[in-house]
Amino acid sequence: MTDEKKSIPSVSVTYARNGSSTKANALGMRPMQERAYEKRGEQYLLIKSPPASGKSRALMFIALDKLHNQGLKQAIIVVPEKAIGASFNDEALSKFGFWTDWTVAPKWNLCNAPGSDNGGKVNSVEAFLKSGDKVLVCTHATFRFAVDRFGVEAFDDRLIAVDEFHHVSANPDNKLGLHLGQFIARDRVHIVAMTGSYFRGDAEAVLAPQDESKFDTVTYTYYEQLNGYEYLKQLDIGYFFYNGPYTDDILKVLDPAEKTIIHIPNVNSRESMGDKIKEVEHILHELGEWEGRDPVTGFQLVKTPEGRVLRIADLVDDDPAKRDRVTAALKDPAQKNNRDHVDIIIALGMAKEGLDWIWCEHALTVGYRSSLAELATTENKSGIIFDDPVSSLDHMHREAVAKRLVAEAARRQVIVFTHDLAFLFELNRAADNADPKLQVAISSVSRGADKAGFCRSEPPFKARRVSDITASLTNQLANERYYFDQGNEDEWRKTVKSIAGTLRDTWEIAVEEVVGHVIRRLSNEVKTPGLVKLTAITVADCEAMRDGFGRCSELMHSAAAALNRPLPRPDVLSAEISALAAWADSLRQRQGAARLP
């Protein structure tokens, strides 16, 4: 790769290469699997562990113990998509020291079965529940339909193991999350949940707090995983930005001379073009001229403009015959140290273990800018700083990002720099609704006539609450009434103009607070549940608001020196401040009490 293409790493980490994460104990368990197996007796177990750390096999060990030693009737393995079902194919565990093997009868791996999730596959689940067989593998969708049809009680005394657990949500609209809540409430099943990241990527919690508290947790960190690799010496992480379809720019950072693993985005992600097969074809076309497939390995052969033939492993193609051949070629022990075996690997949510492959000099991951996804996987409580966490492209996601930052602030200090006033409003609202309440400090930085960097320990005026503004005006009046008492008319005129102008602007903010239960400044969302709050507003409230706003306008005119009107006394300004504060406080209380009958 040319210097022009290379980035300066933003992170560079050296690893011990002690091989511990790949070494097995006497039972054939790697460190994470051994750690999980130690808690095999727990009824509810959550395993947080990186990709390629061996979660699938860890589940096999635990499930077999529950079936043989803990009295459970059956184990149902639930995966998010059919391709992942292959992770739970038969494994000769006894070959590596365990006391039995993992076997799944072909008819009970429903990820390979024909038919729809809510048709024949659900019938197969029913047949399995009535059978004496022990293990079934199905997708999240099949399981949801089965629970809908048969009810949670049909699964009593069984193990339910959920892979990619972050697909679950405590939101009532999330059917899988709803079912799990019902299972936990009934308390007649064992649940093992597995995830590489306990953060969903939105503002929704994975589990309700009362349900989450019942889970015992096994955590195996990314650092433990990487430090225990055999070949990984150093990991340098850099980044490149692109606009438009990622395939148009990928050759700017993909160097065919380096052994590379490319992770293209999931088809449901924002960065995906929607057709994973065509995305791979586009990458192959950009690299050179396609010359067919290697008949032994199944690798794609592409001739570059320089005449070199690249061997490319395509792990994206869903065709079982093609992908099984490619996977087998990558796992061939005879080729483990053969650098020329493959040049580029294109994967979709696979090959994460490739960081410890000899064919990984460069790992290229296509993604949408996101800084929060891995925070939940670390045990430390260090503070974090975000500079403009919401860009102009993310305006539709302000509320979700604000809620996520506030949720993170419950366990660590979160510092946010932003010039986006709408985002500041969302942060304030999310913090107000947080339970338990959070300590929030807002400062603003402004520019003066010829200098920048003036700091104030309060929000910008338009982002402040009415109660905060009226308290500030009361303090200002107390400090500046000295000018009136001393007869300093010029300075008192400035005070009157300042307070009257602020009062008039604050009346507008007060109105926004009142209607904010339904429509909010700088938001395109209408909150229909808040409509009942508007019933607290009376005609008298509207008249009082218009009168108060009008009086402030009159005070502004009185401060105009050219008109030479008598300036108002401090008690007049104080009365206007009190009137505004009382109006806002009264409506706040009445709206808080407003409920549908």
WOPEVEN-V19831 format. One record per pair of residues at least 4 apart in sequence whose ideal C-beta (glycine too) atoms are under 8 Angstrom apart, sorted by the first residue. I is the first residue (numbers start at 1). J is the second residue. If there is no record, write none. Layout:
BEGIN
[[I	J] [I	J]]
END
This chain:
BEGIN
[[1	5] [1	6] [1	253] [1	255] [1	257] [1	258] [1	362] [2	6] [5	252] [5	253] [5	255] [6	238] [7	238] [7	239] [7	240] [8	238] [9	236] [9	237] [9	238] [10	237] [10	238] [10	239] [11	235] [11	236] [11	237] [12	234] [12	235] [12	236] [12	237] [13	226] [13	234] [13	235] [14	233] [14	234] [15	226] [15	227] [15	229] [15	232] [15	233] [15	234] [15	235] [16	227] [16	228] [17	229] [17	230] [17	231] [17	232] [17	233] [18	227] [18	228] [19	23] [19	228] [19	229] [19	230] [20	31] [20	227] [20	228] [21	30] [21	31] [21	32] [21	53] [21	224] [21	225] [21	226] [21	227] [21	228] [21	229] [22	30] [22	228] [22	229] [22	230] [22	356] [23	30] [23	31] [23	228] [24	28] [24	29] [24	30] [24	96] [24	97] [25	29] [25	34] [25	97] [26	97] [27	34] [27	37] [27	61] [27	96] [27	97] [27	98] [27	99] [28	93] [28	95] [28	96] [28	97] [28	98] [29	33] [29	34] [29	37] [29	57] [29	58] [29	61] [29	98] [30	34] [30	53] [30	54] [30	57] [31	35] [31	220] [31	224] [31	228] [32	36] [32	49] [32	53] [32	54] [32	55] [32	58] [32	218] [32	220] [32	224] [32	225] [33	37] [33	54] [33	57] [33	58] [33	61] [34	38] [35	39] [35	218] [35	220] [36	40] [36	45] [36	47] [36	49] [36	58] [36	61] [36	62] [36	218] [37	58] [37	61] [37	62] [37	65] [39	45] [39	216] [39	218] [40	45] [40	61] [40	62] [40	65] [40	66] [40	70] [41	70] [42	215] [42	216] [43	190] [43	191] [43	214] [44	184] [44	190] [44	191] [44	193] [44	214] [44	215] [44	216] [45	62] [45	190] [45	191] [45	192] [45	193] [45	215] [45	216] [45	217] [45	218] [46	165] [46	193] [46	194] [46	195] [46	198] [46	215] [46	216] [46	217] [46	218] [47	55] [47	58] [47	59] [47	192] [47	193] [47	194] [47	195] [47	217] [47	218] [47	220] [48	195] [48	196] [48	197] [48	198] [48	217] [48	218] [48	219] [48	220] [48	376] [48	377] [49	53] [49	54] [49	55] [49	58] [49	194] [49	196] [49	218] [49	219] [49	220] [49	225] [50	196] [50	220] [50	221] [50	222] [50	225] [50	352] [50	377] [51	196] [51	352] [51	353] [52	225] [52	352] [52	353] [53	220] [53	225] [54	58] [55	59] [55	163] [55	194] [55	196] [56	60] [56	87] [56	88] [56	163] [57	61] [57	91] [57	93] [58	62] [58	194] [59	63] [59	77] [59	88] [59	161] [59	163] [59	192] [59	194] [60	64] [60	88] [60	91] [60	93] [60	102] [61	65] [61	93] [61	98] [62	66] [62	192] [63	67] [63	75] [63	77] [63	102] [63	135] [63	159] [63	161] [63	192] [64	68] [64	93] [64	98] [64	100] [64	102] [65	69] [65	70] [66	70] [66	72] [66	75] [66	159] [66	190] [67	72] [67	74] [67	75] [67	134] [67	135] [67	159] [68	100] [70	190] [71	157] [72	157] [72	158] [72	159] [72	190] [73	157] [73	158] [74	128] [74	129] [74	133] [74	134] [74	135] [74	136] [74	158] [74	159] [75	134] [75	135] [75	136] [75	158] [75	159] [75	161] [76	125] [76	128] [76	135] [76	136] [76	137] [76	138] [76	143] [76	155] [76	158] [76	159] [76	160] [76	161] [77	88] [77	135] [77	136] [77	137] [77	138] [77	161] [77	163] [78	138] [78	139] [78	140] [78	143] [78	160] [78	161] [78	162] [78	163] [79	84] [79	85] [79	87] [79	88] [79	111] [79	137] [79	138] [79	139] [79	140] [79	163] [79	164] [80	84] [80	139] [80	140] [80	163] [80	164] [80	167] [81	139] [82	111] [82	112] [82	139] [83	111] [83	318] [84	111] [84	163] [84	164] [85	109] [85	110] [85	111] [85	112] [85	137] [85	138] [85	139] [86	111] [87	163] [88	102] [88	104] [88	109] [88	135] [88	137] [89	104] [89	109] [90	101] [90	102] [90	103] [90	104] [91	101] [91	102] [92	96] [92	101] [93	98] [93	100] [93	101] [93	102] [94	98] [94	99] [94	100] [94	101] [102	135] [103	135] [104	108] [104	109] [104	135] [104	136] [104	137] [105	109] [105	133] [105	135] [106	112] [107	113] [107	124] [108	124] [108	128] [108	133] [108	135] [108	136] [108	137] [109	113] [109	136] [109	137] [110	121] [110	124] [110	125] [110	136] [110	137] [110	138] [110	139] [110	142] [111	137] [111	138] [111	139] [113	120] [113	121] [113	124] [114	120] [115	119] [115	120] [115	121] [116	120] [116	121] [117	121] [117	122] [117	139] [117	141] [117	142] [117	145] [118	122] [118	141] [118	142] [118	145] [119	123] [120	124] [121	125] [121	138] [121	142] [121	145] [122	126] [122	142] [122	145] [122	146] [122	149] [123	127] [124	128] [125	129] [125	136] [125	138] [125	142] [125	143] [125	146] [125	150] [126	130] [126	146] [126	149] [126	150] [127	131] [128	133] [128	136] [129	150] [129	154] [129	155] [138	142] [138	143] [138	146] [139	143] [140	144] [140	162] [140	167] [140	176] [141	145] [142	146] [143	147] [143	160] [143	176] [143	179] [144	148] [144	175] [144	176] [144	179] [145	149] [146	150] [147	151] [147	152] [147	155] [147	179] [147	182] [148	175] [150	154] [150	155] [152	179] [152	182] [152	183] [152	186] [152	189] [153	186] [153	188] [155	160] [155	183] [155	188] [155	189] [156	186] [156	188] [156	189] [157	188] [157	189] [158	189] [158	190] [159	189] [159	190] [159	191] [159	192] [160	180] [160	183] [160	189] [160	190] [160	191] [160	192] [161	191] [161	192] [161	193] [161	194] [162	168] [162	176] [162	180] [162	191] [162	192] [162	193] [162	194] [163	194] [164	194] [164	195] [164	196] [165	193] [165	194] [165	195] [165	198] [165	206] [166	195] [166	196] [166	197] [166	198] [166	199] [166	200] [166	201] [166	206] [167	176] [167	200] [168	174] [168	176] [168	177] [168	180] [168	193] [168	206] [168	207] [169	173] [169	174] [169	176] [169	177] [169	200] [169	204] [169	205] [169	206] [170	174] [170	177] [170	181] [170	204] [170	205] [170	206] [170	207] [170	208] [170	211] [171	177] [171	204] [172	178] [174	178] [174	204] [175	179] [176	180] [177	181] [177	206] [177	207] [178	182] [179	183] [180	184] [180	191] [180	207] [180	211] [181	185] [181	207] [181	208] [181	211] [182	186] [183	188] [183	189] [183	191] [184	191] [184	211] [184	214] [191	215] [193	215] [196	377] [197	373] [197	374] [197	376] [197	377] [198	206] [198	376] [198	377] [199	372] [199	373] [199	374] [199	375] [199	376] [199	377] [200	204] [200	206] [201	370] [201	372] [201	373] [202	400] [202	404] [203	399] [203	400] [203	403] [203	404] [203	407] [205	209] [205	212] [206	212] [207	211] [207	212] [207	215] [208	212] [209	213] [210	214] [211	215] [219	377] [219	379] [220	224] [220	225] [221	225] [221	377] [221	378] [221	379] [222	226] [222	374] [222	377] [223	227] [224	228] [225	229] [226	232] [226	235] [226	355] [229	355] [229	356] [230	356] [231	356] [231	357] [231	358] [232	355] [232	356] [235	355] [240	249] [240	252] [240	253] [242	246] [242	248] [242	249] [242	252] [243	249] [244	248] [244	249] [245	273] [246	250] [246	265] [246	271] [246	273] [246	366] [247	273] [247	279] [247	282] [247	283] [247	286] [249	253] [250	254] [250	262] [250	283] [250	286] [250	364] [250	366] [251	286] [251	287] [253	364] [254	260] [254	262] [254	283] [254	287] [254	364] [255	260] [255	362] [256	260] [256	287] [256	304] [256	308] [256	310] [256	343] [256	344] [258	361] [258	362] [259	339] [259	342] [259	343] [259	344] [259	358] [259	359] [259	360] [259	361] [259	362] [260	343] [260	344] [260	345] [260	360] [260	361] [260	362] [260	363] [260	364] [261	344] [261	345] [261	347] [261	351] [261	354] [261	357] [261	359] [261	360] [261	362] [261	363] [261	364] [262	283] [262	344] [262	345] [262	346] [262	347] [262	364] [262	365] [262	366] [263	347] [263	348] [263	349] [263	351] [263	363] [263	364] [263	365] [263	366] [264	272] [264	276] [264	279] [264	280] [264	283] [264	316] [264	346] [264	347] [264	348] [264	366] [265	269] [265	271] [265	272] [265	366] [265	367] [265	368] [266	272] [266	348] [266	349] [267	272] [267	274] [267	275] [267	276] [268	272] [269	367] [269	368] [270	368] [271	366] [271	367] [271	368] [272	276] [272	279] [273	278] [273	279] [275	279] [276	280] [276	316] [276	348] [277	281] [277	316] [277	317] [278	282] [279	283] [279	316] [280	284] [280	314] [280	316] [280	317] [280	346] [281	285] [282	286] [283	287] [283	346] [284	288] [284	290] [284	300] [284	302] [284	312] [285	290] [287	302] [287	304] [287	310] [287	312] [287	344] [288	302] [288	303] [288	304] [288	305] [288	310] [289	302] [289	303] [290	300] [290	301] [290	302] [291	301] [291	302] [291	303] [291	309] [292	301] [293	298] [293	299] [293	300] [293	301] [294	298] [294	299] [294	301] [294	311] [296	329] [297	311] [297	313] [297	325] [297	326] [297	329] [297	341] [297	342] [298	313] [298	314] [298	322] [298	325] [298	326] [298	329] [299	311] [299	312] [299	313] [299	314] [299	326] [299	329] [299	342] [300	311] [300	312] [300	313] [300	314] [301	309] [301	310] [301	311] [301	312] [302	309] [302	310] [302	312] [303	307] [303	308] [303	309] [303	310] [304	308] [304	309] [304	310] [310	343] [310	344] [311	341] [311	342] [311	343] [311	344] [312	342] [312	343] [312	344] [312	345] [312	346] [313	326] [313	329] [313	330] [313	342] [313	344] [313	345] [313	346] [314	322] [314	323] [314	326] [314	346] [315	323] [315	326] [315	327] [315	345] [315	346] [315	347] [315	348] [315	350] [315	351] [316	346] [316	347] [316	348] [317	322] [317	323] [318	323] [319	323] [320	324] [321	325] [322	326] [323	327] [324	328] [325	329] [326	330] [327	331] [328	332] [329	335] [329	341] [329	342] [330	335] [330	342] [330	345] [330	351] [332	336] [332	341] [334	338] [335	341] [336	358] [337	358] [338	358] [339	358] [339	359] [341	359] [342	359] [343	359] [345	351] [345	354] [345	359] [347	351] [347	354] [353	357] [354	359] [354	360] [354	363] [355	360] [355	363] [356	360] [369	391] [369	394] [371	386] [371	389] [372	401] [372	404] [372	405] [372	408] [374	378] [375	384] [375	408] [381	411] [381	412] [382	412] [383	412] [383	413] [383	414] [383	415] [384	408] [384	412] [384	413] [384	414] [384	415] [385	415] [385	416] [385	417] [386	405] [386	414] [386	415] [386	416] [386	417] [387	417] [388	417] [388	418] [388	419] [388	420] [389	401] [389	405] [389	416] [389	418] [389	423] [390	394] [390	395] [390	397] [390	398] [390	401] [390	418] [390	420] [390	423] [394	398] [394	401] [395	422] [397	401] [398	402] [398	420] [398	422] [398	423] [398	426] [399	403] [399	426] [399	430] [399	523] [399	525] [400	404] [401	405] [401	423] [401	426] [402	406] [402	423] [402	426] [402	427] [402	429] [402	430] [403	407] [403	426] [403	430] [404	408] [405	409] [405	414] [405	416] [405	427] [405	430] [406	410] [406	414] [406	427] [406	430] [406	431] [406	434] [406	438] [407	434] [408	412] [408	414] [409	413] [409	414] [409	431] [409	434] [409	438] [410	434] [410	436] [410	438] [416	427] [418	423] [418	424] [420	424] [421	425] [421	460] [421	462] [421	463] [421	522] [422	426] [422	521] [422	522] [422	523] [423	427] [424	428] [424	442] [424	459] [424	460] [424	463] [425	429] [425	463] [425	520] [425	521] [425	522] [425	523] [426	430] [426	523] [427	431] [428	432] [428	440] [428	442] [428	459] [428	463] [429	433] [429	520] [430	434] [431	438] [431	440] [434	438] [441	457] [442	457] [442	458] [442	459] [442	463] [443	455] [443	456] [443	457] [443	458] [444	455] [444	456] [444	458] [444	459] [444	460] [445	452] [445	453] [445	454] [445	455] [446	452] [446	454] [446	456] [447	451] [447	452] [447	453] [447	454] [448	452] [448	454] [458	464] [458	468] [458	472] [459	463] [459	464] [459	468] [460	464] [461	469] [461	502] [461	505] [462	509] [464	468] [464	469] [464	472] [464	509] [465	469] [465	513] [466	470] [466	506] [466	509] [466	510] [466	513] [466	580] [466	581] [466	584] [467	471] [467	581] [467	584] [467	585] [468	472] [469	473] [469	502] [469	506] [469	509] [470	474] [470	506] [470	577] [470	580] [470	581] [470	584] [471	475] [472	476] [473	477] [473	499] [473	502] [473	503] [473	506] [473	577] [474	478] [474	574] [474	577] [475	479] [476	480] [476	495] [476	498] [476	499] [477	481] [477	495] [477	499] [477	570] [477	573] [477	574] [477	577] [480	491] [480	492] [480	495] [481	485] [481	495] [481	570] [482	486] [482	488] [483	488] [483	489] [483	491] [483	492] [483	495] [484	488] [484	492] [484	495] [484	567] [484	569] [484	570] [488	492] [489	493] [489	567] [490	494] [491	495] [492	496] [492	567] [493	497] [493	559] [493	561] [493	567] [494	498] [495	499] [496	500] [496	555] [496	558] [496	559] [496	567] [496	568] [496	573] [497	501] [497	556] [497	559] [498	502] [499	503] [499	555] [499	573] [499	577] [500	504] [500	552] [500	555] [500	556] [500	558] [500	559] [500	573] [500	576] [501	505] [501	552] [501	556] [502	506] [503	507] [503	548] [503	552] [503	555] [503	576] [503	577] [503	580] [504	508] [504	549] [504	552] [504	553] [504	556] [505	509] [506	510] [506	580] [507	511] [507	545] [507	548] [507	549] [507	552] [507	580] [508	512] [508	549] [509	513] [510	514] [510	545] [510	580] [510	583] [510	584] [511	515] [511	545] [512	516] [512	520] [512	521] [513	584] [513	588] [514	534] [514	537] [514	584] [514	587] [514	591] [515	519] [515	534] [516	520] [516	521] [517	527] [517	530] [517	531] [517	533] [517	534] [517	591] [518	526] [518	527] [518	528] [518	530] [518	531] [518	533] [518	534] [519	523] [519	526] [519	527] [520	525] [520	527] [527	531] [530	534] [532	594] [532	595] [532	596] [533	591] [533	594] [535	594] [536	587] [536	590] [536	591] [536	593] [536	594] [537	541] [537	542] [537	587] [538	542] [539	543] [540	544] [541	545] [541	583] [541	587] [542	546] [543	547] [544	548] [544	579] [544	583] [545	549] [545	583] [546	550] [547	551] [548	552] [548	576] [548	579] [548	580] [548	583] [549	553] [550	554] [551	555] [551	576] [552	556] [552	576] [553	557] [554	558] [555	559] [555	568] [555	572] [555	573] [555	576] [556	560] [557	563] [557	565] [558	563] [558	565] [558	566] [558	567] [558	568] [559	567] [560	565] [568	572] [568	573] [569	573] [570	574] [571	575] [572	576] [573	577] [574	578] [575	579] [576	580] [577	581] [578	582] [579	583] [580	584] [581	585] [582	586] [583	587] [584	588] [585	589] [586	590] [587	591] [588	592] [589	593] [590	594]]
END
